[in-house]
Amino acid sequence: KKIVISSIMMQSVQPKSNALQSIIRIFLQSVHTPQNVIDMLAQIRISISTNAIKPAIKLLSTESQTTIQDLRQMLLTSYTYDNFDVELKSHVPLAEKSNDSLKHLTSSLIFPLQHGVTIDDLKCSDELWKKSLLNLYTREHDLPPRKTWRDLLAIHPEPLVDGPNSLLMRCDCFNAWMFLMDLCTHGPEYFHHFKSDIQDPETIEQIPLLKTPIIATHAMDINNSTVSGNIRAVIELLAQGGIYNLNNMEFKTPDISQHVVLTHGDLGTGEKLQMAQL
């Protein structure tokens, strides 16, 4: 309440001090709030007007497009996409219910690869193809050994150098630490006061914590519940990132035939893309 009141007073004195009002207006725009409600909130200084939100959204879209253009020049970009549904409600009542009001669309994000990843690190397309089961010309001794969940039990088999758990392997020490943390956090109340006595586990190959910028791309009118839909989603998403078919003479595109492009999605996405390669 204090923030809202302070923002209203600041915006009354200085119209450009409208950070909270802009956020509320963008939210109202995204949920298709009726125009008369938006105008009422703008009059009492809780939201900005319709004339002000359109240039703001256009500016955000331009900044996002500029960032995407900068990223696609480096080829150090990762892509992710997922489906979402939008129900297109009709303002005119119909005698018969229609099932065509639900629209299946695809949203996507782009983010840069960090932690010192270079373009040469992604230049491994030929090496992966030589070891792929989809390659009919792959020799058996080139195929990597199949891994299962049991291989996770052998990660970091080296024992600790010193300490009370020196007879345990590093993975066993982590499991013991995880068990104690769960017991003292979620177990009986008697064990809660022992939580401060648990020492942090040994750090092994720690990945630095970095803030990764996330850039939203344009939503795609594609239903990715099918194999063909996933193919179209990947092609259009790469096009937004500046990667086209080399035979397309209309756009200038980098040659990524030797590189790997990382794409993320849910389990269904992985299954559909795998089926697309068969």
Secondary structure as GFF3:
##gff-version 3
##sequence-region A 1 278
A	DSSP	alpha_helix	2	13	.	.	.	ID=ss1
A	DSSP	alpha_helix	19	30	.	.	.	ID=ss2
A	DSSP	alpha_helix	35	43	.	.	.	ID=ss3
A	DSSP	alpha_helix	50	74	.	.	.	ID=ss4
A	DSSP	beta_strand	77	87	.	.	.	ID=ss5
A	DSSP	beta_strand	102	112	.	.	.	ID=ss6
A	DSSP	three_ten_helix	119	122	.	.	.	ID=ss7
A	DSSP	alpha_helix	125	130	.	.	.	ID=ss8
A	DSSP	three_ten_helix	140	142	.	.	.	ID=ss9
A	DSSP	three_ten_helix	149	154	.	.	.	ID=ss10
A	DSSP	alpha_helix	170	186	.	.	.	ID=ss11
A	DSSP	three_ten_helix	189	197	.	.	.	ID=ss12
A	DSSP	beta_strand	215	216	.	.	.	ID=ss13
A	DSSP	alpha_helix	227	240	.	.	.	ID=ss14
A	DSSP	beta_strand	263	264	.	.	.	ID=ss15
A	DSSP	alpha_helix	267	277	.	.	.	ID=ss16
###
